Amino acid sequence: MKIKNTLLTFVFLLPGLSYSQTDYLVGTSRVATEPDQSLISLHLAGYGAPKAGRFTLQWKDIDALHNVTSIGSGVDNLYLISNNELFWKNPADNKSAVIRSGAAENIRSVTGIKNQLYALNKNGELLESKAHRRIQWRKIGSADNPATHLASSNGKLFAANNEGSIWSADLSGDRVEWIKLEFTGSPVSNTVSFAASNRKLYLLTGEGEIYQAEIRKKKSAWLKLAYRNGETIKEDIRDIAIVNDRIYGVSRENVLYRGEHRSDGNLTARAMAIKKDAQTVVIVNADVCGLNDTFTGLIKKEIYLKHQLPPSAIFINSTHTHFAPVTQKWLTWQEPNQMPDSTYLYSTVKTGIIDAIGNALKNMVPAELSFGRGTTDIGYNRSLKDHPELYDPAVDVIRVNYTGTNTESYLFLTACHPVFSTAGTLHYTISANYPGVARKLVEERTRTSNALFLQGTAGDVNPKDNGEYITGEKLANEVIAVLGRPMTKIIGPITCFLDTINFPVTPWSKAEINAYRADNTGKTGDVYAEKNLKWCDLMVKYLNEGTMPKSMPVYVNTINIGNWKLVGFSRETTTGYGLGVKNFWPGKLVSVAGYTNDVSSYLPTHMHIEAGTYEGKDSFFWYGMPNIFPRNVDETILNSVKALGR
């Protein structure tokens, strides 16, 4: 195995700071990473079921309407057609009245661009009028037959028909010119409504499904965005419009709804910066299911350019909540899982992590650190059930006591999958899951402003109890109990290392792939079989293009803060690694995390591979990996960690 030391040796010293040689400089920060309402609806990560998907959109009723046949968007207003008349309303104000604007005889769809209104009548004629004046429609052209819906975005006009065909219009010339837009994949049939916003188009079907496509992409495909799931969406919406980046819908019962993300509102990126002498490190906790190394590499590069911190000094841990929007590619899952929303990933998550790191560095003040360890029974080994000893009940707690003040911050680590709940409305709700519950309770009961949670080696550990509030309460109680007992003071210098252990890939042959394909063909509706077929397609693509991955790297990020050692493994690390590393330093203050810097597959031990468990075999197809790890993967990694002696 090839072991690569990726430690960079340059560090920096913040000017103008003086503190006791026995103290550290510590700063913490947290930044909300809740999705913006302009994103309309996002798919939640962590589960391949239900097959139809888990989307964040829910409807909130805001007004009762009368005989509305169509709605459309203006700059700030929602337009409504009722009884051949046009009305407008400010949808942001729930108490806003519905105001008559003018005649709308035979008009089936209307939209606004700046001070102009455009309408499509039942004869396919395109009409124009000034907005907010006495409506005087004049014909300026016709929509390509048989267009039935209008929408507008960024100064452009769009038309759609019931089969989901879309045209765009250039309004700058003397006459209206329509251009048909091309989309990859299957068209959206039975379209009953159409909207546009932020260079994205939206189609609503008669079955209650909403699809989205990006205008700016040359080969954009329609991607499902929501549907009536019977839990969070039960409303029979028949018309949609988007005003100021918010989606609105009208039901068949003539109720006006505003769309919003269903969320507990507790997704964050949190950072703790710790400095001693000339060395600074930052520990980051992000409420995502996982991040890949390319993405965290972009963050680390930007942090180096801004703050001169090397990649080894930035420790990015994912809580692995199964209820955050998708943040990494799942190429063998259903389409909404395959690509994260780029706006959410880069504008919200990436910016949130970078801002949290920057704020933590800026907020550093003298502090003392101490370590304590408790135990909890929140989890069990779900995979190797004949080996109950393969569960690490440790709860590690770091107390930050700011010198000369009565304030503290905390960091705590334990290992357990955040997988509540697989049924009911919670299954479709954005949530940090039990880590969010535990953090909140610790903060409330200790009156601190920031607590960080790190996910341990939880790859094969599930919660014992049925509910995130039960598990979060148990964990918070133990953290507070540890804080109430004597703790060990952390003293000494800081060092950091980032090592890569590469496992060469032996890809399947085309014959093996074809045989696997045959085993999974003809099982329509079987999520597992469909996933395996997508995996076969992906592997054949790699083989044909010569892009098959050559290796499967495992990253080991080690941070030593005095007499406390924090080791972070990439991937969904299983229990054996945490226990193994702790055995190398018996009696020492050693904490071990998984899900660090990269979550690109499970990291099983030989026991999982030999038993053919999900962690050791089938999960690699879910992750789109080219193969599983060799049977001696844990021996190789742990021997490397021991030999390096970081």
Secondary structure, 3 states (H helix, E strand, C coil): CEEEECCCCCCCCCCCCCCCCCCEEEEEEEEECCCCHHHCCCEECCCCCCCCCCECEEEEEEEECCCEEEEEECCCCEEEEECCEEEEECCCCCCCCCEEEEECCCEEEEEEECCEEEEEECCCEEEEEECCCCCCCEEEEECCCCCCEEEEECCEEEEECCCCCEEEEECCCCCCEEEEECCECCCCCCEEEEEEECCEEEEEECCCCEEEEECCCCCCECEEEECCCCCCCCCCEEEEEEECCEEEEEECCCEEEEEEECECCCCEEEEEEEEECCEEEEEEEECCCCCCHHHHHHHHHHHHHHHCCCHHHEEEEECCCCCCECCCCCCCCCHHHHCCCHHHHHHHHHHHHHHHHHHHHHCCEEEEEEEEEEECCCEEECCCCCCCCCCCCEEEEEEEEECCCCCEEEEEEECCCCCCCCCCHHHHCECCHHHHHHHHHHHHHHCCCCEEEEECCCCCEEECCCCHHHHHHHHHHHHHHHHCCCCEEECCCEEEEEEEEEEECCCCCHHHHHHHHHHHCCCCCCHHHHHHHHHHHHHHHHHHHCCCCCEEEEEEEEEEECCEEEEEECCEECHHHHHHHHHHCCCCEEEEECCECCCCCEECCHHHHHHCCCCCCCHHHHCCCCCCCCCCHHHHHHHHHHHHCC
